[in-house]
Amino acid sequence: MPYQFECPRDGCSFELRCDADREAARLARAHTRVAHHDRIAPADLDRWLERIEAA
Ligand SMILES: [Zn+2]
């Protein structure tokens, strides 16, 4: 089941798509750390990670 993450921060258009939720979460956290020098709270990560239903 693919997952999608769209960075919600102002001025950032980063997005990713990943087959595994763990991998998507890892990449989303890595992006936030590197690009914004910040961390994502687990609750926010749940909200921002979107599961894409397979057609
Ligand atoms: Zn970002």
mmCIF file of the protein (N, C-alpha, C, O) and its ligand, coordinates in Angstrom:
data_MODEL
# 
_entry.id   MODEL 
# 
loop_
_entity.id 
_entity.type 
_entity.pdbx_number_of_molecules 
1 polymer     1 
2 non-polymer 1 
# 
_entity_poly.entity_id                      1 
_entity_poly.type                           'polypeptide(L)' 
_entity_poly.nstd_linkage                   no 
_entity_poly.nstd_monomer                   no 
_entity_poly.pdbx_seq_one_letter_code       MPYQFECPRDGCSFELRCDADREAARLARAHTRVAHHDRIAPADLDRWLERIEAA 
_entity_poly.pdbx_seq_one_letter_code_can   MPYQFECPRDGCSFELRCDADREAARLARAHTRVAHHDRIAPADLDRWLERIEAA 
_entity_poly.pdbx_strand_id                 A 
# 
loop_
_entity_poly_seq.entity_id 
_entity_poly_seq.num 
_entity_poly_seq.mon_id 
_entity_poly_seq.hetero 
1 1  MET n 
1 2  PRO n 
1 3  TYR n 
1 4  GLN n 
1 5  PHE n 
1 6  GLU n 
1 7  CYS n 
1 8  PRO n 
1 9  ARG n 
1 10 ASP n 
1 11 GLY n 
1 12 CYS n 
1 13 SER n 
1 14 PHE n 
1 15 GLU n 
1 16 LEU n 
1 17 ARG n 
1 18 CYS n 
1 19 ASP n 
1 20 ALA n 
1 21 ASP n 
1 22 ARG n 
1 23 GLU n 
1 24 ALA n 
1 25 ALA n 
1 26 ARG n 
1 27 LEU n 
1 28 ALA n 
1 29 ARG n 
1 30 ALA n 
1 31 HIS n 
1 32 THR n 
1 33 ARG n 
1 34 VAL n 
1 35 ALA n 
1 36 HIS n 
1 37 HIS n 
1 38 ASP n 
1 39 ARG n 
1 40 ILE n 
1 41 ALA n 
1 42 PRO n 
1 43 ALA n 
1 44 ASP n 
1 45 LEU n 
1 46 ASP n 
1 47 ARG n 
1 48 TRP n 
1 49 LEU n 
1 50 GLU n 
1 51 ARG n 
1 52 ILE n 
1 53 GLU n 
1 54 ALA n 
1 55 ALA n 
# 
loop_
_struct_asym.id 
_struct_asym.entity_id 
A 1 
B 2 
# 
loop_
_chem_comp.id 
_chem_comp.type 
_chem_comp.mon_nstd_flag 
ALA 'L-peptide linking' y 
ARG 'L-peptide linking' y 
ASP 'L-peptide linking' y 
CYS 'L-peptide linking' y 
GLN 'L-peptide linking' y 
GLU 'L-peptide linking' y 
GLY 'peptide linking'   y 
HIS 'L-peptide linking' y 
ILE 'L-peptide linking' y 
LEU 'L-peptide linking' y 
MET 'L-peptide linking' y 
PHE 'L-peptide linking' y 
PRO 'L-peptide linking' y 
SER 'L-peptide linking' y 
THR 'L-peptide linking' y 
TRP 'L-peptide linking' y 
TYR 'L-peptide linking' y 
VAL 'L-peptide linking' y 
ZN  non-polymer         . 
# 
_pdbx_entity_nonpoly.entity_id   2 
_pdbx_entity_nonpoly.name        ? 
_pdbx_entity_nonpoly.comp_id     ZN 
# 
_pdbx_nonpoly_scheme.asym_id         B 
_pdbx_nonpoly_scheme.entity_id       2 
_pdbx_nonpoly_scheme.mon_id          ZN 
_pdbx_nonpoly_scheme.ndb_seq_num     1 
_pdbx_nonpoly_scheme.pdb_seq_num     101 
_pdbx_nonpoly_scheme.auth_seq_num    101 
_pdbx_nonpoly_scheme.pdb_mon_id      ZN 
_pdbx_nonpoly_scheme.auth_mon_id     ZN 
_pdbx_nonpoly_scheme.pdb_strand_id   A 
_pdbx_nonpoly_scheme.pdb_ins_code    . 
# 
loop_
_atom_site.group_PDB 
_atom_site.id 
_atom_site.type_symbol 
_atom_site.label_atom_id 
_atom_site.label_alt_id 
_atom_site.label_comp_id 
_atom_site.label_asym_id 
_atom_site.label_entity_id 
_atom_site.label_seq_id 
_atom_site.pdbx_PDB_ins_code 
_atom_site.Cartn_x 
_atom_site.Cartn_y 
_atom_site.Cartn_z 
_atom_site.occupancy 
_atom_site.B_iso_or_equiv 
_atom_site.pdbx_formal_charge 
_atom_site.auth_seq_id 
_atom_site.auth_comp_id 
_atom_site.auth_asym_id 
_atom_site.auth_atom_id 
_atom_site.pdbx_PDB_model_num 
ATOM   1   N  N  . MET A 1 1  ? 0.845  -1.201 0.000  1.00 0.00 ? 1   MET A N  1 
ATOM   2   C  CA . MET A 1 1  ? 0.000  0.000  0.000  1.00 0.00 ? 1   MET A CA 1 
ATOM   3   C  C  . MET A 1 1  ? 0.878  1.247  0.000  1.00 0.00 ? 1   MET A C  1 
ATOM   4   O  O  . MET A 1 1  ? 1.616  1.471  0.960  1.00 0.00 ? 1   MET A O  1 
ATOM   5   N  N  . PRO A 1 2  ? 0.819  2.052  -1.034 1.00 0.00 ? 2   PRO A N  1 
ATOM   6   C  CA . PRO A 1 2  ? 1.687  3.226  -1.095 1.00 0.00 ? 2   PRO A CA 1 
ATOM   7   C  C  . PRO A 1 2  ? 1.266  4.316  -0.100 1.00 0.00 ? 2   PRO A C  1 
ATOM   8   O  O  . PRO A 1 2  ? 0.094  4.467  0.245  1.00 0.00 ? 2   PRO A O  1 
ATOM   9   N  N  . TYR A 1 3  ? 2.254  5.045  0.327  1.00 0.00 ? 3   TYR A N  1 
ATOM   10  C  CA . TYR A 1 3  ? 2.014  6.179  1.214  1.00 0.00 ? 3   TYR A CA 1 
ATOM   11  C  C  . TYR A 1 3  ? 2.565  7.440  0.576  1.00 0.00 ? 3   TYR A C  1 
ATOM   12  O  O  . TYR A 1 3  ? 3.541  7.404  -0.173 1.00 0.00 ? 3   TYR A O  1 
ATOM   13  N  N  . GLN A 1 4  ? 1.926  8.542  0.882  1.00 0.00 ? 4   GLN A N  1 
ATOM   14  C  CA . GLN A 1 4  ? 2.363  9.810  0.342  1.00 0.00 ? 4   GLN A CA 1 
ATOM   15  C  C  . GLN A 1 4  ? 2.551  10.796 1.479  1.00 0.00 ? 4   GLN A C  1 
ATOM   16  O  O  . GLN A 1 4  ? 1.765  10.842 2.426  1.00 0.00 ? 4   GLN A O  1 
ATOM   17  N  N  . PHE A 1 5  ? 3.604  11.578 1.365  1.00 0.00 ? 5   PHE A N  1 
ATOM   18  C  CA . PHE A 1 5  ? 3.846  12.630 2.342  1.00 0.00 ? 5   PHE A CA 1 
ATOM   19  C  C  . PHE A 1 5  ? 4.018  13.935 1.608  1.00 0.00 ? 5   PHE A C  1 
ATOM   20  O  O  . PHE A 1 5  ? 4.836  14.037 0.694  1.00 0.00 ? 5   PHE A O  1 
ATOM   21  N  N  . GLU A 1 6  ? 3.251  14.939 2.002  1.00 0.00 ? 6   GLU A N  1 
ATOM   22  C  CA . GLU A 1 6  ? 3.430  16.279 1.463  1.00 0.00 ? 6   GLU A CA 1 
ATOM   23  C  C  . GLU A 1 6  ? 3.818  17.189 2.609  1.00 0.00 ? 6   GLU A C  1 
ATOM   24  O  O  . GLU A 1 6  ? 3.091  17.316 3.594  1.00 0.00 ? 6   GLU A O  1 
ATOM   25  N  N  . CYS A 1 7  ? 4.967  17.817 2.471  1.00 0.00 ? 7   CYS A N  1 
ATOM   26  C  CA . CYS A 1 7  ? 5.431  18.689 3.538  1.00 0.00 ? 7   CYS A CA 1 
ATOM   27  C  C  . CYS A 1 7  ? 4.475  19.877 3.681  1.00 0.00 ? 7   CYS A C  1 
ATOM   28  O  O  . CYS A 1 7  ? 4.241  20.606 2.717  1.00 0.00 ? 7   CYS A O  1 
ATOM   29  N  N  . PRO A 1 8  ? 3.924  20.071 4.878  1.00 0.00 ? 8   PRO A N  1 
ATOM   30  C  CA . PRO A 1 8  ? 2.927  21.124 5.077  1.00 0.00 ? 8   PRO A CA 1 
ATOM   31  C  C  . PRO A 1 8  ? 3.539  22.489 5.388  1.00 0.00 ? 8   PRO A C  1 
ATOM   32  O  O  . PRO A 1 8  ? 2.808  23.458 5.598  1.00 0.00 ? 8   PRO A O  1 
ATOM   33  N  N  . ARG A 1 9  ? 4.834  22.575 5.420  1.00 0.00 ? 9   ARG A N  1 
ATOM   34  C  CA . ARG A 1 9  ? 5.431  23.842 5.830  1.00 0.00 ? 9   ARG A CA 1 
ATOM   35  C  C  . ARG A 1 9  ? 5.369  24.886 4.722  1.00 0.00 ? 9   ARG A C  1 
ATOM   36  O  O  . ARG A 1 9  ? 5.415  24.564 3.534  1.00 0.00 ? 9   ARG A O  1 
ATOM   37  N  N  . ASP A 1 10 ? 5.264  26.138 5.141  1.00 0.00 ? 10  ASP A N  1 
ATOM   38  C  CA . ASP A 1 10 ? 5.160  27.239 4.190  1.00 0.00 ? 10  ASP A CA 1 
ATOM   39  C  C  . ASP A 1 10 ? 6.359  27.263 3.252  1.00 0.00 ? 10  ASP A C  1 
ATOM   40  O  O  . ASP A 1 10 ? 7.507  27.152 3.682  1.00 0.00 ? 10  ASP A O  1 
ATOM   41  N  N  . GLY A 1 11 ? 6.074  27.408 1.981  1.00 0.00 ? 11  GLY A N  1 
ATOM   42  C  CA . GLY A 1 11 ? 7.139  27.577 1.015  1.00 0.00 ? 11  GLY A CA 1 
ATOM   43  C  C  . GLY A 1 11 ? 7.866  26.303 0.654  1.00 0.00 ? 11  GLY A C  1 
ATOM   44  O  O  . GLY A 1 11 ? 8.834  26.347 -0.106 1.00 0.00 ? 11  GLY A O  1 
ATOM   45  N  N  . CYS A 1 12 ? 7.440  25.186 1.166  1.00 0.00 ? 12  CYS A N  1 
ATOM   46  C  CA . CYS A 1 12 ? 8.095  23.920 0.877  1.00 0.00 ? 12  CYS A CA 1 
ATOM   47  C  C  . CYS A 1 12 ? 7.163  23.061 0.036  1.00 0.00 ? 12  CYS A C  1 
ATOM   48  O  O  . CYS A 1 12 ? 5.999  22.868 0.388  1.00 0.00 ? 12  CYS A O  1 
ATOM   49  N  N  . SER A 1 13 ? 7.667  22.555 -1.052 1.00 0.00 ? 13  SER A N  1 
ATOM   50  C  CA . SER A 1 13 ? 6.813  21.749 -1.925 1.00 0.00 ? 13  SER A CA 1 
ATOM   51  C  C  . SER A 1 13 ? 7.289  20.301 -1.973 1.00 0.00 ? 13  SER A C  1 
ATOM   52  O  O  . SER A 1 13 ? 6.976  19.560 -2.905 1.00 0.00 ? 13  SER A O  1 
ATOM   53  N  N  . PHE A 1 14 ? 8.050  19.914 -0.956 1.00 0.00 ? 14  PHE A N  1 
ATOM   54  C  CA . PHE A 1 14 ? 8.572  18.554 -0.911 1.00 0.00 ? 14  PHE A CA 1 
ATOM   55  C  C  . PHE A 1 14 ? 7.442  17.551 -0.779 1.00 0.00 ? 14  PHE A C  1 
ATOM   56  O  O  . PHE A 1 14 ? 6.531  17.720 0.031  1.00 0.00 ? 14  PHE A O  1 
ATOM   57  N  N  . GLU A 1 15 ? 7.515  16.523 -1.573 1.00 0.00 ? 15  GLU A N  1 
ATOM   58  C  CA . GLU A 1 15 ? 6.582  15.423 -1.382 1.00 0.00 ? 15  GLU A CA 1 
ATOM   59  C  C  . GLU A 1 15 ? 7.248  14.130 -1.781 1.00 0.00 ? 15  GLU A C  1 
ATOM   60  O  O  . GLU A 1 15 ? 8.173  14.118 -2.593 1.00 0.00 ? 15  GLU A O  1 
ATOM   61  N  N  . LEU A 1 16 ? 6.783  13.060 -1.215 1.00 0.00 ? 16  LEU A N  1 
ATOM   62  C  CA . LEU A 1 16 ? 7.367  11.769 -1.535 1.00 0.00 ? 16  LEU A CA 1 
ATOM   63  C  C  . LEU A 1 16 ? 6.279  10.714 -1.546 1.00 0.00 ? 16  LEU A C  1 
ATOM   64  O  O  . LEU A 1 16 ? 5.189  10.894 -1.003 1.00 0.00 ? 16  LEU A O  1 
ATOM   65  N  N  . ARG A 1 17 ? 6.610  9.638  -2.167 1.00 0.00 ? 17  ARG A N  1 
ATOM   66  C  CA . ARG A 1 17 ? 5.693  8.518  -2.236 1.00 0.00 ? 17  ARG A CA 1 
ATOM   67  C  C  . ARG A 1 17 ? 6.491  7.252  -1.988 1.00 0.00 ? 17  ARG A C  1 
ATOM   68  O  O  . ARG A 1 17 ? 7.595  7.098  -2.512 1.00 0.00 ? 17  ARG A O  1 
ATOM   69  N  N  . CYS A 1 18 ? 5.958  6.375  -1.219 1.00 0.00 ? 18  CYS A N  1 
ATOM   70  C  CA . CYS A 1 18 ? 6.715  5.223  -0.795 1.00 0.00 ? 18  CYS A CA 1 
ATOM   71  C  C  . CYS A 1 18 ? 5.775  4.032  -0.599 1.00 0.00 ? 18  CYS A C  1 
ATOM   72  O  O  . CYS A 1 18 ? 4.609  4.197  -0.242 1.00 0.00 ? 18  CYS A O  1 
ATOM   73  N  N  . ASP A 1 19 ? 6.294  2.852  -0.835 1.00 0.00 ? 19  ASP A N  1 
ATOM   74  C  CA . ASP A 1 19 ? 5.453  1.663  -0.688 1.00 0.00 ? 19  ASP A CA 1 
ATOM   75  C  C  . ASP A 1 19 ? 5.266  1.241  0.762  1.00 0.00 ? 19  ASP A C  1 
ATOM   76  O  O  . ASP A 1 19 ? 4.246  0.652  1.117  1.00 0.00 ? 19  ASP A O  1 
ATOM   77  N  N  . ALA A 1 20 ? 6.242  1.539  1.585  1.00 0.00 ? 20  ALA A N  1 
ATOM   78  C  CA . ALA A 1 20 ? 6.178  1.093  2.976  1.00 0.00 ? 20  ALA A CA 1 
ATOM   79  C  C  . ALA A 1 20 ? 5.995  2.284  3.906  1.00 0.00 ? 20  ALA A C  1 
ATOM   80  O  O  . ALA A 1 20 ? 6.663  3.308  3.753  1.00 0.00 ? 20  ALA A O  1 
ATOM   81  N  N  . ASP A 1 21 ? 5.093  2.148  4.864  1.00 0.00 ? 21  ASP A N  1 
ATOM   82  C  CA . ASP A 1 21 ? 4.838  3.276  5.759  1.00 0.00 ? 21  ASP A CA 1 
ATOM   83  C  C  . ASP A 1 21 ? 6.065  3.621  6.589  1.00 0.00 ? 21  ASP A C  1 
ATOM   84  O  O  . ASP A 1 21 ? 6.322  4.788  6.887  1.00 0.00 ? 21  ASP A O  1 
ATOM   85  N  N  . ARG A 1 22 ? 6.821  2.589  6.958  1.00 0.00 ? 22  ARG A N  1 
ATOM   86  C  CA . ARG A 1 22 ? 7.997  2.853  7.773  1.00 0.00 ? 22  ARG A CA 1 
ATOM   87  C  C  . ARG A 1 22 ? 9.039  3.649  6.994  1.00 0.00 ? 22  ARG A C  1 
ATOM   88  O  O  . ARG A 1 22 ? 9.691  4.548  7.525  1.00 0.00 ? 22  ARG A O  1 
ATOM   89  N  N  . GLU A 1 23 ? 9.174  3.290  5.722  1.00 0.00 ? 23  GLU A N  1 
ATOM   90  C  CA . GLU A 1 23 ? 10.122 3.996  4.876  1.00 0.00 ? 23  GLU A CA 1 
ATOM   91  C  C  . GLU A 1 23 ? 9.651  5.424  4.620  1.00 0.00 ? 23  GLU A C  1 
ATOM   92  O  O  . GLU A 1 23 ? 10.451 6.360  4.648  1.00 0.00 ? 23  GLU A O  1 
ATOM   93  N  N  . ALA A 1 24 ? 8.372  5.589  4.373  1.00 0.00 ? 24  ALA A N  1 
ATOM   94  C  CA . ALA A 1 24 ? 7.834  6.933  4.144  1.00 0.00 ? 24  ALA A CA 1 
ATOM   95  C  C  . ALA A 1 24 ? 8.034  7.807  5.379  1.00 0.00 ? 24  ALA A C  1 
ATOM   96  O  O  . ALA A 1 24 ? 8.404  8.977  5.271  1.00 0.00 ? 24  ALA A O  1 
ATOM   97  N  N  . ALA A 1 25 ? 7.788  7.232  6.541  1.00 0.00 ? 25  ALA A N  1 
ATOM   98  C  CA . ALA A 1 25 ? 7.967  7.986  7.782  1.00 0.00 ? 25  ALA A CA 1 
ATOM   99  C  C  . ALA A 1 25 ? 9.429  8.363  7.978  1.00 0.00 ? 25  ALA A C  1 
ATOM   100 O  O  . ALA A 1 25 ? 9.746  9.466  8.424  1.00 0.00 ? 25  ALA A O  1 
ATOM   101 N  N  . ARG A 1 26 ? 10.306 7.439  7.641  1.00 0.00 ? 26  ARG A N  1 
ATOM   102 C  CA . ARG A 1 26 ? 11.736 7.706  7.804  1.00 0.00 ? 26  ARG A CA 1 
ATOM   103 C  C  . ARG A 1 26 ? 12.171 8.850  6.898  1.00 0.00 ? 26  ARG A C  1 
ATOM   104 O  O  . ARG A 1 26 ? 12.888 9.752  7.331  1.00 0.00 ? 26  ARG A O  1 
ATOM   105 N  N  . LEU A 1 27 ? 11.735 8.812  5.636  1.00 0.00 ? 27  LEU A N  1 
ATOM   106 C  CA . LEU A 1 27 ? 12.122 9.841  4.684  1.00 0.00 ? 27  LEU A CA 1 
ATOM   107 C  C  . LEU A 1 27 ? 11.505 11.190 5.043  1.00 0.00 ? 27  LEU A C  1 
ATOM   108 O  O  . LEU A 1 27 ? 12.133 12.236 4.882  1.00 0.00 ? 27  LEU A O  1 
ATOM   109 N  N  . ALA A 1 28 ? 10.266 11.151 5.532  1.00 0.00 ? 28  ALA A N  1 
ATOM   110 C  CA . ALA A 1 28 ? 9.608  12.399 5.920  1.00 0.00 ? 28  ALA A CA 1 
ATOM   111 C  C  . ALA A 1 28 ? 10.342 13.039 7.093  1.00 0.00 ? 28  ALA A C  1 
ATOM   112 O  O  . ALA A 1 28 ? 10.547 14.252 7.129  1.00 0.00 ? 28  ALA A O  1 
ATOM   113 N  N  . ARG A 1 29 ? 10.731 12.203 8.046  1.00 0.00 ? 29  ARG A N  1 
ATOM   114 C  CA . ARG A 1 29 ? 11.478 12.735 9.191  1.00 0.00 ? 29  ARG A CA 1 
ATOM   115 C  C  . ARG A 1 29 ? 12.835 13.260 8.756  1.00 0.00 ? 29  ARG A C  1 
ATOM   116 O  O  . ARG A 1 29 ? 13.283 14.300 9.237  1.00 0.00 ? 29  ARG A O  1 
ATOM   117 N  N  . ALA A 1 30 ? 13.495 12.545 7.847  1.00 0.00 ? 30  ALA A N  1 
ATOM   118 C  CA . ALA A 1 30 ? 14.803 12.970 7.367  1.00 0.00 ? 30  ALA A CA 1 
ATOM   119 C  C  . ALA A 1 30 ? 14.684 14.308 6.641  1.00 0.00 ? 30  ALA A C  1 
ATOM   120 O  O  . ALA A 1 30 ? 15.522 15.192 6.823  1.00 0.00 ? 30  ALA A O  1 
ATOM   121 N  N  . HIS A 1 31 ? 13.651 14.456 5.826  1.00 0.00 ? 31  HIS A N  1 
ATOM   122 C  CA . HIS A 1 31 ? 13.448 15.720 5.120  1.00 0.00 ? 31  HIS A CA 1 
ATOM   123 C  C  . HIS A 1 31 ? 13.255 16.865 6.110  1.00 0.00 ? 31  HIS A C  1 
ATOM   124 O  O  . HIS A 1 31 ? 13.869 17.923 5.973  1.00 0.00 ? 31  HIS A O  1 
ATOM   125 N  N  . THR A 1 32 ? 12.405 16.647 7.101  1.00 0.00 ? 32  THR A N  1 
ATOM   126 C  CA . THR A 1 32 ? 12.117 17.709 8.069  1.00 0.00 ? 32  THR A CA 1 
ATOM   127 C  C  . THR A 1 32 ? 13.366 18.092 8.850  1.00 0.00 ? 32  THR A C  1 
ATOM   128 O  O  . THR A 1 32 ? 13.591 19.261 9.163  1.00 0.00 ? 32  THR A O  1 
ATOM   129 N  N  . ARG A 1 33 ? 14.169 17.082 9.157  1.00 0.00 ? 33  ARG A N  1 
ATOM   130 C  CA . ARG A 1 33 ? 15.394 17.350 9.912  1.00 0.00 ? 33  ARG A CA 1 
ATOM   131 C  C  . ARG A 1 33 ? 16.382 18.146 9.073  1.00 0.00 ? 33  ARG A C  1 
ATOM   132 O  O  . ARG A 1 33 ? 16.964 19.123 9.543  1.00 0.00 ? 33  ARG A O  1 
ATOM   133 N  N  . VAL A 1 34 ? 16.567 17.719 7.825  1.00 0.00 ? 34  VAL A N  1 
ATOM   134 C  CA . VAL A 1 34 ? 17.589 18.333 6.976  1.00 0.00 ? 34  VAL A CA 1 
ATOM   135 C  C  . VAL A 1 34 ? 17.129 19.689 6.449  1.00 0.00 ? 34  VAL A C  1 
ATOM   136 O  O  . VAL A 1 34 ? 17.892 20.654 6.457  1.00 0.00 ? 34  VAL A O  1 
ATOM   137 N  N  . ALA A 1 35 ? 15.884 19.759 5.993  1.00 0.00 ? 35  ALA A N  1 
ATOM   138 C  CA . ALA A 1 35 ? 15.417 20.970 5.320  1.00 0.00 ? 35  ALA A CA 1 
ATOM   139 C  C  . ALA A 1 35 ? 14.931 22.021 6.305  1.00 0.00 ? 35  ALA A C  1 
ATOM   140 O  O  . ALA A 1 35 ? 15.038 23.217 6.036  1.00 0.00 ? 35  ALA A O  1 
ATOM   141 N  N  . HIS A 1 36 ? 14.402 21.593 7.436  1.00 0.00 ? 36  HIS A N  1 
ATOM   142 C  CA . HIS A 1 36 ? 13.783 22.557 8.343  1.00 0.00 ? 36  HIS A CA 1 
ATOM   143 C  C  . HIS A 1 36 ? 14.422 22.556 9.724  1.00 0.00 ? 36  HIS A C  1 
ATOM   144 O  O  . HIS A 1 36 ? 14.002 23.306 10.605 1.00 0.00 ? 36  HIS A O  1 
ATOM   145 N  N  . HIS A 1 37 ? 15.424 21.726 9.914  1.00 0.00 ? 37  HIS A N  1 
ATOM   146 C  CA . HIS A 1 37 ? 16.091 21.635 11.207 1.00 0.00 ? 37  HIS A CA 1 
ATOM   147 C  C  . HIS A 1 37 ? 15.072 21.462 12.334 1.00 0.00 ? 37  HIS A C  1 
ATOM   148 O  O  . HIS A 1 37 ? 15.117 22.150 13.354 1.00 0.00 ? 37  HIS A O  1 
ATOM   149 N  N  . ASP A 1 38 ? 14.169 20.537 12.118 1.00 0.00 ? 38  ASP A N  1 
ATOM   150 C  CA . ASP A 1 38 ? 13.090 20.352 13.068 1.00 0.00 ? 38  ASP A CA 1 
ATOM   151 C  C  . ASP A 1 38 ? 12.719 18.874 13.098 1.00 0.00 ? 38  ASP A C  1 
ATOM   152 O  O  . ASP A 1 38 ? 13.226 18.072 12.313 1.00 0.00 ? 38  ASP A O  1 
ATOM   153 N  N  . ARG A 1 39 ? 11.830 18.535 14.013 1.00 0.00 ? 39  ARG A N  1 
ATOM   154 C  CA . ARG A 1 39 ? 11.343 17.170 14.103 1.00 0.00 ? 39  ARG A CA 1 
ATOM   155 C  C  . ARG A 1 39 ? 9.840  17.151 13.884 1.00 0.00 ? 39  ARG A C  1 
ATOM   156 O  O  . ARG A 1 39 ? 9.154  18.159 14.055 1.00 0.00 ? 39  ARG A O  1 
ATOM   157 N  N  . ILE A 1 40 ? 9.355  15.999 13.510 1.00 0.00 ? 40  ILE A N  1 
ATOM   158 C  CA . ILE A 1 40 ? 7.914  15.833 13.368 1.00 0.00 ? 40  ILE A CA 1 
ATOM   159 C  C  . ILE A 1 40 ? 7.401  15.055 14.573 1.00 0.00 ? 40  ILE A C  1 
ATOM   160 O  O  . ILE A 1 40 ? 7.910  13.981 14.896 1.00 0.00 ? 40  ILE A O  1 
ATOM   161 N  N  . ALA A 1 41 ? 6.406  15.599 15.221 1.00 0.00 ? 41  ALA A N  1 
ATOM   162 C  CA . ALA A 1 41 ? 5.765  14.856 16.302 1.00 0.00 ? 41  ALA A CA 1 
ATOM   163 C  C  . ALA A 1 41 ? 5.024  13.664 15.702 1.00 0.00 ? 41  ALA A C  1 
ATOM   164 O  O  . ALA A 1 41 ? 4.494  13.754 14.595 1.00 0.00 ? 41  ALA A O  1 
ATOM   165 N  N  . PRO A 1 42 ? 4.988  12.549 16.432 1.00 0.00 ? 42  PRO A N  1 
ATOM   166 C  CA . PRO A 1 42 ? 4.325  11.347 15.895 1.00 0.00 ? 42  PRO A CA 1 
ATOM   167 C  C  . PRO A 1 42 ? 2.894  11.611 15.451 1.00 0.00 ? 42  PRO A C  1 
ATOM   168 O  O  . PRO A 1 42 ? 2.453  11.064 14.440 1.00 0.00 ? 42  PRO A O  1 
ATOM   169 N  N  . ALA A 1 43 ? 2.164  12.437 16.187 1.00 0.00 ? 43  ALA A N  1 
ATOM   170 C  CA . ALA A 1 43 ? 0.777  12.728 15.810 1.00 0.00 ? 43  ALA A CA 1 
ATOM   171 C  C  . ALA A 1 43 ? 0.720  13.477 14.488 1.00 0.00 ? 43  ALA A C  1 
ATOM   172 O  O  . ALA A 1 43 ? -0.166 13.238 13.668 1.00 0.00 ? 43  ALA A O  1 
ATOM   173 N  N  . ASP A 1 44 ? 1.678  14.393 14.284 1.00 0.00 ? 44  ASP A N  1 
ATOM   174 C  CA . ASP A 1 44 ? 1.709  15.135 13.027 1.00 0.00 ? 44  ASP A CA 1 
ATOM   175 C  C  . ASP A 1 44 ? 2.060  14.218 11.872 1.00 0.00 ? 44  ASP A C  1 
ATOM   176 O  O  . ASP A 1 44 ? 1.501  14.328 10.781 1.00 0.00 ? 44  ASP A O  1 
ATOM   177 N  N  . LEU A 1 45 ? 2.981  13.323 12.123 1.00 0.00 ? 45  LEU A N  1 
ATOM   178 C  CA . LEU A 1 45 ? 3.386  12.398 11.075 1.00 0.00 ? 45  LEU A CA 1 
ATOM   179 C  C  . LEU A 1 45 ? 2.198  11.543 10.638 1.00 0.00 ? 45  LEU A C  1 
ATOM   180 O  O  . LEU A 1 45 ? 1.999  11.298 9.448  1.00 0.00 ? 45  LEU A O  1 
ATOM   181 N  N  . ASP A 1 46 ? 1.430  11.104 11.595 1.00 0.00 ? 46  ASP A N  1 
ATOM   182 C  CA . ASP A 1 46 ? 0.229  10.334 11.264 1.00 0.00 ? 46  ASP A CA 1 
ATOM   183 C  C  . ASP A 1 46 ? -0.710 11.134 10.369 1.00 0.00 ? 46  ASP A C  1 
ATOM   184 O  O  . ASP A 1 46 ? -1.320 10.601 9.443  1.00 0.00 ? 46  ASP A O  1 
ATOM   185 N  N  . ARG A 1 47 ? -0.809 12.417 10.666 1.00 0.00 ? 47  ARG A N  1 
ATOM   186 C  CA . ARG A 1 47 ? -1.731 13.265 9.926  1.00 0.00 ? 47  ARG A CA 1 
ATOM   187 C  C  . ARG A 1 47 ? -1.210 13.556 8.524  1.00 0.00 ? 47  ARG A C  1 
ATOM   188 O  O  . ARG A 1 47 ? -1.984 13.632 7.570  1.00 0.00 ? 47  ARG A O  1 
ATOM   189 N  N  . TRP A 1 48 ? 0.108  13.717 8.403  1.00 0.00 ? 48  TRP A N  1 
ATOM   190 C  CA . TRP A 1 48 ? 0.686  14.150 7.136  1.00 0.00 ? 48  TRP A CA 1 
ATOM   191 C  C  . TRP A 1 48 ? 0.964  12.987 6.198  1.00 0.00 ? 48  TRP A C  1 
ATOM   192 O  O  . TRP A 1 48 ? 1.054  13.159 4.983  1.00 0.00 ? 48  TRP A O  1 
ATOM   193 N  N  . LEU A 1 49 ? 1.096  11.816 6.772  1.00 0.00 ? 49  LEU A N  1 
ATOM   194 C  CA . LEU A 1 49 ? 1.304  10.649 5.916  1.00 0.00 ? 49  LEU A CA 1 
ATOM   195 C  C  . LEU A 1 49 ? -0.052 10.178 5.426  1.00 0.00 ? 49  LEU A C  1 
ATOM   196 O  O  . LEU A 1 49 ? -0.948 9.867  6.212  1.00 0.00 ? 49  LEU A O  1 
ATOM   197 N  N  . GLU A 1 50 ? -0.177 10.134 4.154  1.00 0.00 ? 50  GLU A N  1 
ATOM   198 C  CA . GLU A 1 50 ? -1.471 9.810  3.575  1.00 0.00 ? 50  GLU A CA 1 
ATOM   199 C  C  . GLU A 1 50 ? -1.377 8.453  2.876  1.00 0.00 ? 50  GLU A C  1 
ATOM   200 O  O  . GLU A 1 50 ? -0.467 8.209  2.085  1.00 0.00 ? 50  GLU A O  1 
ATOM   201 N  N  . ARG A 1 51 ? -2.301 7.609  3.172  1.00 0.00 ? 51  ARG A N  1 
ATOM   202 C  CA . ARG A 1 51 ? -2.300 6.315  2.505  1.00 0.00 ? 51  ARG A CA 1 
ATOM   203 C  C  . ARG A 1 51 ? -3.069 6.432  1.191  1.00 0.00 ? 51  ARG A C  1 
ATOM   204 O  O  . ARG A 1 51 ? -4.184 6.952  1.135  1.00 0.00 ? 51  ARG A O  1 
ATOM   205 N  N  . ILE A 1 52 ? -2.439 5.938  0.158  1.00 0.00 ? 52  ILE A N  1 
ATOM   206 C  CA . ILE A 1 52 ? -3.066 6.004  -1.149 1.00 0.00 ? 52  ILE A CA 1 
ATOM   207 C  C  . ILE A 1 52 ? -3.681 4.642  -1.455 1.00 0.00 ? 52  ILE A C  1 
ATOM   208 O  O  . ILE A 1 52 ? -2.979 3.635  -1.553 1.00 0.00 ? 52  ILE A O  1 
ATOM   209 N  N  . GLU A 1 53 ? -4.957 4.631  -1.600 1.00 0.00 ? 53  GLU A N  1 
ATOM   210 C  CA . GLU A 1 53 ? -5.629 3.372  -1.896 1.00 0.00 ? 53  GLU A CA 1 
ATOM   211 C  C  . GLU A 1 53 ? -5.279 2.917  -3.310 1.00 0.00 ? 53  GLU A C  1 
ATOM   212 O  O  . GLU A 1 53 ? -5.310 3.703  -4.257 1.00 0.00 ? 53  GLU A O  1 
ATOM   213 N  N  . ALA A 1 54 ? -4.954 1.668  -3.429 1.00 0.00 ? 54  ALA A N  1 
ATOM   214 C  CA . ALA A 1 54 ? -4.679 1.119  -4.756 1.00 0.00 ? 54  ALA A CA 1 
ATOM   215 C  C  . ALA A 1 54 ? -5.974 1.041  -5.544 1.00 0.00 ? 54  ALA A C  1 
ATOM   216 O  O  . ALA A 1 54 ? -7.015 0.633  -5.029 1.00 0.00 ? 54  ALA A O  1 
ATOM   217 N  N  . ALA A 1 55 ? -5.886 1.439  -6.793 1.00 0.00 ? 55  ALA A N  1 
ATOM   218 C  CA . ALA A 1 55 ? -7.111 1.476  -7.605 1.00 0.00 ? 55  ALA A CA 1 
ATOM   219 C  C  . ALA A 1 55 ? -7.543 0.059  -7.956 1.00 0.00 ? 55  ALA A C  1 
ATOM   220 O  O  . ALA A 1 55 ? -8.552 -0.129 -8.634 1.00 0.00 ? 55  ALA A O  1 
HETATM 221 ZN ZN . ZN  B 2 .  ? 9.603  20.639 3.823  1.00 0.00 2 101 ZN  A ZN 1 
# 
